Every structure is written in structure tokens, then in C-alpha cells.
């Protein structure tokens, strides 16, 4: 595959949980920083969470801090986003992104070179 691929989206009730997975593109042996972004209907794309290539550091948007957890398994070339205590405001298409990104720029979408096609997450009331 030439781009990362997301899976795990779906419909969940408010207060519920979902786990998203992102299979890295695997186009090279480079281990990229990975991030999740989302775009809600009628809104701009926003940063959600990111993790460094080694997994030693993570960063979260304030809106998801304490509810979402990003992790990665470099042996499987997969990044995960565990989403708990979901709220209807979390409804969006979630995108996985990968790139060689400086730790101080993990929240910036422009730093990521490769993007998945997205997976829909819908949280009902």
C-alpha cells in the first residue's frame, strides 16, 4: 500500500468506546511519527493526537486529553487510537497521517507527508 490505512470506525452511543487502527504505508524502512486528525461536518480539520516514531512521546488536543490514548506497535507497523467516553461532538471522519516530523511540530498537519482516506466515527446521543 502507498498510504496509511485506517480501520475501526463505526457508530457508538455517547459514553461508549472505539479503537481505531492505522496500518502504516510501509513504503520504506523509515519509522515515521504518526498522528490522528479529524474533520467534523462543516468544520476544519483538527489535530487529535500524535506519537513520535519511537513511541516515547505523545501529544493530545485539549478536547480529547484524558479520554483518548494513542499508541503504536512498530513490529506490526500499526498505530492505535483508543477513544473512551465518546461524546456526539467527537463525530467526525478520522484520518491517520505519517511523516518525518520534529517533536515540536507534531500537532501541525503540514508536517505529515502521507494521509489515509479516513474512517467515519459517529457518536449518537
C-alpha positions in Angstrom: 0.0 0.0 0.0 1.2 3.5 -0.7 -0.7 5.3 2.1 -1.6 4.6 5.6 -5.0 2.8 6.1 -7.4 3.4 8.9 -9.9 0.9 10.3 -12.2 0.6 13.3 -14.6 3.4 12.8 -18.4 3.0 13.3 -21.4 4.0 15.3 -21.4 4.1 19.1 -23.6 5.6 21.8 -22.4 8.5 23.8 -20.2 7.3 26.7 -19.0 4.4 24.7 -15.6 3.4 23.3 -14.0 2.7 20.0 -10.5 1.8 18.9 -9.1 3.0 15.6 -6.2 1.3 13.9 -3.8 2.7 11.3 -1.6 0.4 9.3 1.4 2.4 8.2 2.2 2.6 4.5 5.3 0.5 4.8 6.7 2.2 1.7 10.2 2.4 3.3 12.1 1.3 6.3 11.7 4.7 7.8 9.7 4.7 11.0 7.5 7.8 10.9 5.8 9.9 13.5 2.1 9.1 13.4 -0.9 11.3 14.1 -4.6 11.3 14.1 -6.6 14.3 12.8 -10.4 14.6 12.4 -12.9 16.6 10.4 -16.4 17.1 11.6 -19.2 18.2 9.3 -18.9 21.8 8.4 -15.7 22.3 10.3 -12.0 22.5 9.5 -9.7 19.5 10.1 -8.3 19.5 13.6 -5.4 17.7 15.3 -6.4 14.9 17.7 -3.3 13.1 18.9 0.3 12.2 17.8 3.1 9.9 18.7 6.8 10.0 17.9 8.5 7.3 15.8 9.8 5.6 18.9 6.6 5.9 20.8 8.4 7.7 23.6 6.3 10.9 23.4 2.7 11.6 22.8 0.6 14.8 22.5 -3.1 15.3 22.6 -5.6 18.0 21.7 -7.2 19.5 24.8 -10.6 18.3 23.7 -9.6 14.7 23.9 -7.0 14.7 26.6 -7.8 12.1 29.3 -10.3 10.3 27.0 -8.2 9.2 24.1 -4.9 7.2 24.1 -2.6 6.9 21.1 -0.1 4.0 21.0 1.9 2.2 18.4 3.4 -1.2 17.7 6.4 -0.8 15.4 6.7 -4.5 15.0 3.3 -4.5 13.4 3.7 -1.1 11.7 0.4 -0.1 13.3 -0.8 2.9 15.3 -3.9 2.8 17.5 -6.3 5.4 18.9 -8.3 4.2 21.9 -11.3 6.5 22.3 -13.3 6.4 25.5 -16.1 8.4 27.0 -17.2 9.4 23.5 -19.4 12.4 23.0 -21.5 13.4 20.0 -19.0 16.3 19.5 -16.4 13.6 18.6 -18.4 12.7 15.5 -16.1 13.1 12.5 -14.0 11.4 9.8 -10.8 10.4 11.5 -7.6 10.5 9.4 -4.3 8.8 10.1 -1.1 10.6 9.0 2.6 9.8 8.9 5.7 11.8 8.3 9.2 12.7 9.5 8.1 15.3 12.0 10.0 17.2 14.6 8.7 16.6 18.1 7.8 20.3 18.4 5.6 20.2 15.3 3.6 17.0 15.9 0.3 18.9 16.1 0.8 20.6 12.7 -0.9 18.8 9.7 1.5 20.3 7.2 4.4 18.3 8.7 2.8 15.0 7.6 3.5 13.6 4.2 1.1 10.7 3.9 -2.5 10.5 4.7 -5.1 7.8 4.9 -8.6 8.1 3.4 -10.3 8.3 6.7 -12.7 6.3 8.8 -16.1 7.6 10.0 -16.8 7.8 13.7 -20.4 8.6 14.7 -21.4 9.1 18.3 -25.2 9.1 18.9 -26.9 10.8 21.9 
